[in-house]
Amino acid sequence: MFGIFDSKENLKEAKIFFGSSVERRDEVTQRRSPYNNKVVSTAPVCNAEDAQRALQIADRAAAVAAAAPLHQRISWLEDVASKLREYEEDFAKLIVDEVAKPLKFARVEVLRCAETIELTAKELINLKGETIPTDVTSSGRKSLAYYRREPAGVCVCITPFNFPLNLVAHKIAPALGAGNTVVLKPTPEAPLTAYRLAKLFIDSPFAVPDALSLVYGDAEVGSALVTSRIPRVISFTGSVPVGNIISSQAGIKKVSLELGGNAATFVDRDADLKSTATKCAFGAFYNSGQVCISLQRIYIHEEVYEEFTELMAIETNKLKVGSPYEEDTFMGPLIDEDSKHRAKAWVASAKDEGAVIATGGKDVKGIFPPTVMSDVTDDMEIVCEEVFAPIVSLISVRDYDAAIKKINQSPYGLQYSIFTNSLSTAHRFIDDAQCGGVVVNDIPTIRFDIQPYGGSKLSGVGREGPKWALEEFTEIKSVVMFS
């Protein structure tokens, strides 16, 4: 495994990167597989002093990173993407080990990660400004005026467990590609995945020295990174409560937050119900429902509610639950036992309030299964909050107007979708949906890495996607010249 690395290296040990220098610690935390509880990796225990040290190294390296020629930065990203493709299977198995993502989807994540980095390299060519006609107003006068984009400086990137490779790439590739330095704090659930990716960046022959640091930890380390005066950009993907803490602690910095969601869809009476049910089962239970845009609420026209409920249960029961190491497994376990207990509590609470389990609810081989809840009403907690588990709620509505009202009542606004054969209804939905992304005739659980991605309301601020992330990680400098 990982033939590109020193064969003497402990392949389960993640290390700290203080810039381009690697360090290990005697005190480590163990990461156990969510599937079989075996130790799959270890990570050094870091503290606030480590965070400050990494920031200081990034600060000292910032001028060199900003001066690195564009062709070098593009070659750097292309080299890392090429290595990812070469060692796709090794990285995929590592993702399975640490977060129990089924193997076939772990492979897709590695491919997407390589593509994200490649897209960023291509977008760097378009990172430019434009000239401005300063004599357009009577109070102005003719000059050579333009603006350009420059690196913001030191960037802190904090990433989640559910896409431990690709969501790291969505932050550090545009940040480094734009000429910044980065301190990365990855999820504690997948330290080795982040370490291996960071090592590809640092070991590249095109790497900018000390441009990337890697530290581990939870609140202490995160707070030290966020509150420091050194970083100019904080980019975070995670929960709303942590996002609120970051917003209050960061001070005057550029802050990008990709937070939670409560994704919903409306199934109109003219939709292809079988096809829709197949897609909805995928969207609700992919990655064990641990996706910000997991389909959580399905509003169904009352005329087709019973038929769709039956089809949804049938399609859900076709999904294989079991070992994430098997090629045909669709869904493995949740990230930890606490998440499993919360999922069971969501279901129990909904049942107490009058909902019915259409399918699921009871463990399959010790794994909480895909669960469809029917007869759900608006006031039930299961549709008001983000469950982040393989649970989907079915709600009957009389028409489109009722559906869109209920969909928009959520305090979240990441992505919504609609299934309809009416072009006018689709256009209405695009206008009416209060969210960052709309999908027509498919699930809201669709994200193409090239698109702008982010939400409104409690779902966050800022946008990811290579083109838009490059804007987040750069500053505009305006220039006026007179002869």
C-alpha angles and dihedrals in degrees: 000000000000097000090179089071131070107284089220092061119108099250092206096052122096115199137199121259113208093187107304093338118096124214135180131201134214090221109072141162120231123228113210124198113258086219106050103003093238118146105258102168146359130216132195118256107245131190141193092278090058090051091052092047091052091049092050091052090049090049093052091048096047097092092050091048092050091051095049108117117253093240090058093051092048091049089048093057093043091052093053092047091051091052091049091055091047093052098034095132094049092052092044092054090048090055090050090051097051105035103014094237107165111263097244091054092043088058089052090052092054090050091048090049091055090046092049090055092046092049089051091053090053093047092054088074088063096048095113143120133227142232120264126212101229092181092064090104129053091240092053131076138209117280142138100268128170143140131226136187120247133184112277093220125235115019128195114208121192117185139191135234102244096075100018095172109031097042089052089053091049088063110031098039095060092036094054093035091056090056101261132129119240139208109197124201107184128194114286087230094067110028096145094052090055092044093053092049092046089050090057089055095045096044094048114116087229096052121130106234114255093356093126129046128179126204132167136216146084132258099341094053094038093051092049090053095046099044096045118108091224104077120075096190131042115191115185135174116188145073130351094240091055090043089056091051092050091049091052095044104039100076120193102354138113104269123191117188126187102185139164133319143197100205118201140182135195119221108204121208092251095054123115095257100196094048090044093051091051091052093044092052089055093046095048099046107029109123088007090292089295096132126105088232097042110143104255105157126043116187110197129192106253093236092065100027099107094044093048092047090056092047092048091054091048094050092045092053090057091066114101115231119195145071113017088213093067117095097229100043112121099185134023131180129309117263094266145349093265090059090050092051090049091051091053090048091052090054094045091050092050091049090051088053092052105270121137128224104234090184138342126021097130125084120265110206088338092309124117102241135221103285129198118197119197133188089038118163133205097255095057115110091227091073097036099060136043107265098188090200138097094279126118127185125215117209126184117224131182097226148333094287092057091046097051091047091054093043092053094048089081116103086224126077113181109123135341133178143195135209111209142131091214113099092197091053090049091053091048090052092051089054097041103042111102099212145093097256138027128197123193120208095357140066124291086233090086121112123167109199092226094059129086107263129192142089149244132239112013091349091084148253131281131027137262127205118103098271095047096039089056087059091050091053097047138066127221117238115195118209130194121185130186125190 
